[in-house]
Amino acid sequence: MTGAREVEAARWRFLRGGAATIGDSAVRAVVLASWERSRAHAVDTERLGASFVGHGGPPATPLEAAGAVLDEAHADNPEFAGSLLLVDADGLVRVRRDGDPALSDLLDAVRLVPGYRHAEAAVGTTAATLALHEGTALAVEGPEHFHPQLSSLAAAAAPVGTGRPDLAVVVVRHAADGAADQLPWARALARRVDDQGTRRRRARVLALHDALDAAGADGAPWAVATDGDVVLASSGVRRVAPEDQQSLSDRALAALVIDEPPRPHHVDLPSGTCAEVAVHEIRADGVPVGCVLTGGPAEHDEAPAATEARRRQGSHVAPTARRDFAAPLRDDRSAAERTHAEARVRANRELLSPYLRARQEVVANLGHRRHQVLLGETGVGKRTLALEQFHRLHPDGAVTVVECARIGDTPAATDPLAGLAEASPSRPHLALLRGIQALGPVAARRLDESLRVLVARTDPVVVVGCLDTASVDATRPYGLLLRHFHETVRVPALRYRADELGDIAQSVLRTMTTGRSLRLSHQVVRVLEGYPWPGNINELEDVLRYVVARKPVGVVQAPDLPSLCFTSRAPKLSMLETAQCDAIIQALYEARGNRYRAAAMLGIARSSLYRKIDAFGISYIA
Ligand SMILES: Nc1ncnc2c1ncn2[C@@H]1O[C@H](COP(=O)(O)OP(=O)(O)OP(=O)(O)O)[C@@H](O)[C@H]1O
């Protein structure tokens, strides 16, 4: 190979004048092709463009298998003064194991750190991106790296698996030590990672089959086993109605994320069948790999006719006879009755989810370009709600977010809406004013001017102002702006969204633990539902950050929560919650305990009904 100095000189010539300025033999053709691609991507050679993007989704090869191979390699070769890495097809560093402290400092400095992306488009030529691009093992040494800051490294990379590999093993050393002689080792490690991955995948699928067989041997009419990727159903399940099969599979998949009680419990299937199911964990080599749902049709599909009592917190008395209130939902009724039933479903839905109602209002206002103020406690998700719904309505729309607290209150401060007021945009545009309560008098007057122009025009700009409930006082400077808004929508506090709390917490957790498996136990969701969340989602994020710092993977249990979550319980039911609770009891009663029909009558999802039944402590409906 050409000496390092010649390559370095060739790279500087290339950076100034392109491929035409260097001779054929100065650099290898694959490296030159990668330099060309890096140049086309306008890779910045002054600043290293590696950015932190989190830990990404799971690649096809299980990372725990790959990590174990690299640990073993270091343990078997204690004299090896280098680092071993796994880099995925996006250039994301997934795993790193170090053998030399000086080199690991260097790798930290150039951000070859798990969670950082070293794609060719960001940092130029590297061994990993080249090996994955070419589909073969390759080394990149010193100045062959396109980016000068990577010149002190030499790396040999080999793709894991064949076809379209999504992972590469990289052996990294100091540039002075070279890396070409490490290619056979990189290849051998890649083969071992691939073998381990295949072995673990096979073991997982075998464990699912074993669980299915065991359920059959125990006499369970239905069994569904899943690891999240593969769903296996027993012959009994394949004989039930397709929508019931789907519902059982969904339930098994959901149980991977939400704890289902292991004891048998009732579920209503879409066909109206009442079933009894239980969910158990599946382990392979002592590690949880999935779950199996077993069960069958419930012995008594209909609720026992003799039991008429219903109660909520001991206060409800049953009427003397059953009535078929669900009848208007059936097709053989008149159009007027159907309309009435639909109106009732709508009213129920609105009663049961103030958040859903707020969301519908926000969408309608955005759709009709009616400027609106979102009113709610700090951190309830006003900004997120407006942004999400605007992007759903207008995927190609543009957004200007104005942080009102940051606008200076001096005549010299710039008006963030001035540009929008001057130039009329051609595509939908959302102007989101966050925290309007923080505006000073001068800033409010300037925004008032821009808003006057914006709202008078017919172009597709829609304005949303976010106002903290605690600061509602129209005599403050923001009061001047209120005349520009057509609508006010109240975004309910998190404590009134108890039924969604588990989902919100799980979604926040997912963003915090990208790629890692961390979920909340059933019991933890119950504890979270019982806390009043005065700081709303912001506070929930703080609590989950605390949890993640102490428990990065696994299942979060109640003792992992901060004591604060246990100290203050949710207040007694509000009037709204009491009305919701009554509506549920009424619907369950009318549907004779069939939760599937009750959810349809209420116009909400069954999962939502289950959560509300738990959250309100509705203990028995017959
Ligand atoms: N549905 C949701 N699921 C998960 N996280 C959410 C959801 N809605 C909001 N969040 C998160 O909660 C936090 C607060 O949300 P957001 O900034 O939208 O609230 P806000 O009411 O506008 O806050 P503020 O009153 O401070 O202006 C953000 O980190 C956001 O990502």
The ligand as a Tripos MOL2 file, in Angstrom:
@<TRIPOS>MOLECULE
LIG
   31    33     1     0     0
SMALL
NO_CHARGES

@<TRIPOS>ATOM
      1 N1        -48.7600   12.4000   24.9440 N.pl3     1 LIG1
      2 C1        -47.5030   12.5030   25.4090 C.ar      1 LIG1
      3 N2        -46.7630   11.4020   25.5920 N.ar      1 LIG1
      4 C2        -45.5050   11.4800   26.0710 C.ar      1 LIG1
      5 N3        -44.8890   12.6390   26.3930 N.ar      1 LIG1
      6 C3        -45.5750   13.7840   26.2180 C.ar      1 LIG1
      7 C4        -46.9230   13.7770   25.7170 C.ar      1 LIG1
      8 N4        -47.3510   15.0610   25.6740 N.ar      1 LIG1
      9 C5        -46.3310   15.8270   26.1220 C.ar      1 LIG1
     10 N5        -45.2650   15.0650   26.4390 N.ar      1 LIG1
     11 C6        -43.9740   15.5240   26.9840 C.3       1 LIG1
     12 O1        -44.2610   16.2940   28.1480 O.3       1 LIG1
     13 C7        -43.4010   17.4210   28.2430 C.3       1 LIG1
     14 C8        -44.2430   18.6770   28.3610 C.3       1 LIG1
     15 O2        -44.9750   18.8000   27.1520 O.3       1 LIG1
     16 P1        -45.2720   20.2090   26.4870 P.3       1 LIG1
     17 O3        -44.0450   21.0570   26.4010 O.co2     1 LIG1
     18 O4        -46.0440   19.9670   25.2490 O.co2     1 LIG1
     19 O5        -46.2350   20.7900   27.5910 O.3       1 LIG1
     20 P2        -46.7930   22.2830   27.7580 P.3       1 LIG1
     21 O6        -48.1070   22.1550   28.4240 O.co2     1 LIG1
     22 O7        -46.7630   22.9990   26.4500 O.co2     1 LIG1
     23 O8        -45.6880   22.8350   28.7320 O.3       1 LIG1
     24 P3        -45.4910   24.3430   29.3180 P.3       1 LIG1
     25 O9        -46.6960   24.6320   30.1280 O.co2     1 LIG1
     26 O10       -44.2650   24.1970   30.1550 O.co2     1 LIG1
     27 O11       -45.3080   25.2130   28.1430 O.co2     1 LIG1
     28 C9        -42.5410   17.4110   26.9890 C.3       1 LIG1
     29 O12       -41.2650   16.8800   27.3150 O.3       1 LIG1
     30 C10       -43.2790   16.4850   26.0410 C.3       1 LIG1
     31 O13       -42.3720   15.7870   25.2050 O.3       1 LIG1
@<TRIPOS>BOND
     1     1     2 1
     2     2     3 ar
     3     2     7 ar
     4     3     4 ar
     5     4     5 ar
     6     5     6 ar
     7     6     7 ar
     8     6    10 ar
     9     7     8 ar
    10     8     9 ar
    11     9    10 ar
    12    10    11 1
    13    11    12 1
    14    11    30 1
    15    12    13 1
    16    13    14 1
    17    13    28 1
    18    14    15 1
    19    15    16 1
    20    16    17 2
    21    16    18 1
    22    16    19 1
    23    19    20 1
    24    20    21 2
    25    20    22 1
    26    20    23 1
    27    23    24 1
    28    24    25 2
    29    24    26 1
    30    24    27 1
    31    28    29 1
    32    28    30 1
    33    30    31 1
@<TRIPOS>SUBSTRUCTURE
     1 LIG1         1 GROUP 0 **** ****
